[in-house]
Amino acid sequence: MEKLLEGKCEACRADASLVSAEERKILMPQIPGWDVIEVDGIEQLTCSYAFKDYLSGLDFLKKVAHLAEEEDHHPEIVLEWGKVTVSWWSHKIKGLHKNDFIAAAKTDALFSE
Amino acid sequence: MEKLLEGKCEACRADASLVSAEERKILMPQIPGWDVIEVDGIEQLTCSYAFKDYLSGLDFLKKVAHLAEEEDHHPEIVLEWGKVTVSWWSHKIKGLHKNDFIAAAKTDALFSE
């Protein structure tokens, strides 16, 4: 099976395809902590991570933000005391592209470091 | 008039008072960009700031997070591309304490730096 962690986000064009239901069945098991939620009619991949304090969460947020710059794909990140929530989706296609699954897997890897 | 920027967040106890309607009338004009919103029945002060890119937003977020540590009062901060949204409220009293207005004023000051 193709490994998400070995992928790299590609430039996402407005006419790129949303991931299909069949692709999802293959991709979701590779990011077991993530949920698909719908916000304003747009599907997003979201995951919350727990931390012992605020600054530990901030350190993780910074790593995810730098990953975002490397991939040129930018998530919403919410910092709260002891918790960071990351949500990936593809603005241009208003939903989930394979990029989002790659980015989610890489976010998990940053947390495991 | 007492200046919010000269204030310092005090330890907020569970029996501390929510800001009264009269106090609000004095405090809100000192933080003109901020709105009061209600989330799950709890009032919050919230403000969004625009940035030219993701990393500029991240820099601001880091400043606000360090302010939070100094004041020992921690907001929710949402990082998106070109935008940072900061929300202050007092968890222990499930609403707005004067601390939140002080923190909002200091957040504005960090943005103006």
Interface residues (C-beta under 8 A of the other chain):
Chain A: Y54 L55 L58 L61 K62 A65 A68 E69 H74 E76 I77 V78 L79 E80 W81
Chain B: Y54 L55 L58 L61 K62 A65 A68 E69 H74 E76 I77 V78 L79 E80 W81
